[in-house]
Amino acid sequence: MSEHEHAPAAARDAAKATRRGFFGVAAAGLAGVMVAPGVRLIEVARAAGADGPTAGANPKVRWGLLIDTTKCASGCTDCVDACNAENGLDPRPTPTSAQWIRKVEIKEIKTGRVSSAPVMCQHCASPPCVDVCPTGASFKRADGIVLVDRHICIGCRYCMMACPYKARSFVHEPLTNQKPDVPRGKGCVESCTLCVHRIDAGGTTTACAEACTKAGHGAILFGDLNDPDSAISKRLREVASVQLRADLRLDPGVRYQGITS
């Protein structure tokens, strides 16, 4: 038996934790980077998970969206425009601009039917972006909202590669005139936040759902998936809905009505 196998369990666990921290940061090319004497980025990220960005979220709630593709017109961009305005994104995005919602055409293989639908971060119950993040910048709140902490995001873009929905963007250019409730940063990855700044301030809907309703489309419904009496839960019991790439078993918080796959 090796000397390592004889070591006390606590010592082995500490060594493993040290190695995980080192390789997590090293994977992004920042091994040994210190934010304070003796404190590494990986350690800050772990601490934030317990008392930082997730603090205050209600674990009894799971926020989500139901999108009715039968009411979503192909040329309509009301939800995209509202998202851009709400979060200070470029109203005329270029190929390198951040975009938190994009309209896509979904074609059903069996019938050939084409549906238009907005696709954003799906706020998965088991988010792969969180699994691959080396610093803990990608995290899931207790209420199911998946976010990026820009203060500890190192721009490695592992999360972008891991996301099967291509829902994340990288900020390439310096940012000006930012919205005070939606801090962003060059060199960071970002995506739909389900308008978390609204929710934490007591709001009841997202910018995209609000704009869609005001325009008379009624294609986007926001609410608490865990509350059986919420409008979204009632609707989900009444209509057939699907999760995009349900085969991956990520349990997205965004559901789609009117499509079969």
RALIN-V840098 format. One line per field, one symbol per residue. ss: DSSP state (@ for helix, = for strand, . for the rest). psi: psi as a letter, one per 40 degrees, with the letter a starting at -180 (. if undefined). A space follows every 50 residues. Layout:
ss->???
psi->???
//
This chain:
ss->..@@@@..@@@@@@@@@@@@@@@@@@.......===..==@@@@@@@@@@ @...........======@@@......@@@@@@@@@@............. .======......======........@@@@@.....===.....===.. .......@@@@@......==..................==.....@@@@@ ......@@@@@@@@.....=====......@@@@@@@@..==...@@@.. ...====....
psi->hidddeiidddddddddddddddddddeefhehheihehidddddddddd ebdehehheeihiiihhheeehidehfdddddddddefihegiideihhd hihihhhhddeehhihihhahegidghddddeheeedhihideehhihhd dehefdedddddheefeiihhdiiiifihdeghihheiiiiheffdddde eeieiiddddddddeedfehhiahdeheeiddddddddihiihhfdeefe giehihieie.
//
